Amino acid sequence: MKSYRQELWYNIPARRGFVNITEDVEKCLAESRIKEGLVLVNAMHITASVFINDDEAGLHHDYEQWLERLAPHEPVNQYRHNGLEDNADAHLKRQIMGREVVVAVTDGKLDFGTWEQIFYGEFDGRRRKRVLVKIIGD
């Protein structure tokens, strides 16, 4: 069995945003030369997320609206976590959207459903954060 590890770095200029990182993960898979196995894609920061869904702008807007209703950024004094920081809402949003995804690799390709893509979700941006790609298999 082989193993491959790569860190991808993202810097979202806004506080929140969603980025399709499928192509970046596919490049890692090609570099790994693994044909059968599993890919783990993991947000390495507690205010960011990795998730799988459809790449559709309306859906991303709906996520943004839904998450903001569930954990509004302001007023920041509504959260006990906020002392010197103002990102308690980002921690909650990450918890809802998830930390990582695992995708099967079949014949050297990500084995997705019809509309599935991998996304990086940022909830407290404006600085560099990393995503781990770990691939194991043969």
C-alpha positions in Angstrom: 0.0 0.0 0.0 1.2 3.5 -0.8 0.6 6.8 1.0 0.6 10.4 -0.2 0.4 13.6 1.7 0.0 17.2 0.5 -1.0 20.5 2.1 -3.1 22.9 0.1 -3.2 26.5 1.2 -6.1 28.9 0.8 -6.5 32.6 1.6 -10.1 33.8 1.2 -10.1 37.6 1.1 -13.6 37.9 2.7 -14.7 36.7 6.1 -16.7 33.8 4.5 -16.6 32.0 1.2 -16.8 28.7 -0.6 -14.2 27.4 -3.0 -14.4 24.4 -5.2 -11.2 22.5 -4.6 -12.0 19.4 -6.6 -9.3 20.1 -9.3 -6.6 20.7 -6.6 -7.5 17.3 -5.0 -7.5 15.6 -8.5 -4.0 17.0 -9.1 -2.9 15.5 -5.8 -4.4 12.2 -6.8 -2.6 12.2 -10.2 0.7 13.0 -8.4 0.1 10.1 -6.0 -0.2 7.6 -8.8 -2.7 5.7 -6.6 -5.3 3.9 -8.6 -7.4 2.2 -5.9 -7.9 3.6 -2.4 -9.2 6.5 -0.4 -8.7 10.2 -0.3 -9.1 12.2 2.9 -9.5 15.9 2.6 -9.4 17.7 5.9 -9.6 21.3 6.9 -6.7 21.9 9.3 -8.3 24.9 11.0 -11.2 25.1 13.4 -13.0 27.9 11.6 -12.9 26.3 8.1 -14.7 23.2 6.6 -14.4 20.7 3.8 -17.6 19.3 2.4 -19.1 17.7 -0.7 -22.1 19.1 -2.6 -23.2 20.5 -5.9 -21.3 23.5 -7.4 -24.3 25.8 -7.8 -24.2 29.5 -6.9 -27.8 29.5 -5.6 -27.0 26.6 -3.2 -23.9 28.5 -1.9 -26.0 31.5 -1.3 -28.6 29.4 0.5 -25.8 27.9 2.7 -24.6 31.4 3.6 -28.1 32.6 4.5 -28.9 29.4 6.5 -25.6 29.4 8.4 -25.9 33.1 9.3 -29.4 32.4 10.7 -28.2 29.5 12.8 -25.0 31.3 14.1 -25.1 35.0 13.3 -21.8 36.8 13.4 -23.2 39.8 15.2 -23.8 40.9 17.8 -20.4 39.3 18.8 -21.2 39.8 22.5 -23.8 37.1 22.3 -21.1 34.4 22.5 -19.0 33.5 25.5 -16.1 32.4 23.3 -15.7 35.9 22.0 -13.2 37.7 24.3 -10.3 39.1 22.3 -11.7 37.4 19.2 -14.9 37.8 17.2 -15.2 34.4 15.6 -17.4 32.2 17.8 -19.9 32.0 15.0 -17.2 30.6 12.7 -16.5 27.7 15.1 -20.2 26.9 15.1 -20.5 27.1 11.3 -17.6 24.7 10.9 -19.2 22.2 13.3 -22.3 22.2 11.1 -20.5 21.9 7.8 -17.9 19.4 8.9 -14.2 18.9 9.2 -13.4 16.5 6.4 -14.5 14.2 3.6 -13.4 10.8 2.4 -13.8 9.9 -1.2 -13.2 6.5 -2.8 -10.6 6.2 -5.6 -11.4 3.9 -8.4 -9.2 3.4 -11.5 -7.2 6.6 -10.5 -10.3 8.8 -10.3 -12.4 10.3 -7.5 -15.5 8.1 -7.4 -18.2 10.7 -7.1 -21.9 10.8 -7.5 -23.3 12.7 -10.5 -23.1 16.3 -9.1 -20.6 15.9 -6.3 -17.6 18.2 -5.9 -15.3 19.0 -3.0 -15.5 22.4 -1.3 -13.4 24.4 1.1 -15.7 26.5 3.3 -14.2 29.5 5.1 -16.0 31.1 8.0 -13.3 33.4 9.4 -11.1 34.3 6.5 -8.6 37.0 5.5 -5.6 34.8 6.3 -3.9 31.6 5.0 -5.2 28.3 6.1 -4.4 24.8 5.1 -6.2 21.7 3.9 -4.6 18.3 4.2 -5.0 15.8 1.4 -4.0 12.2 2.5 -4.3 9.4 -0.1 -3.8 5.7 0.7 -4.1 2.8 -1.6 -2.3 0.9 -4.4 
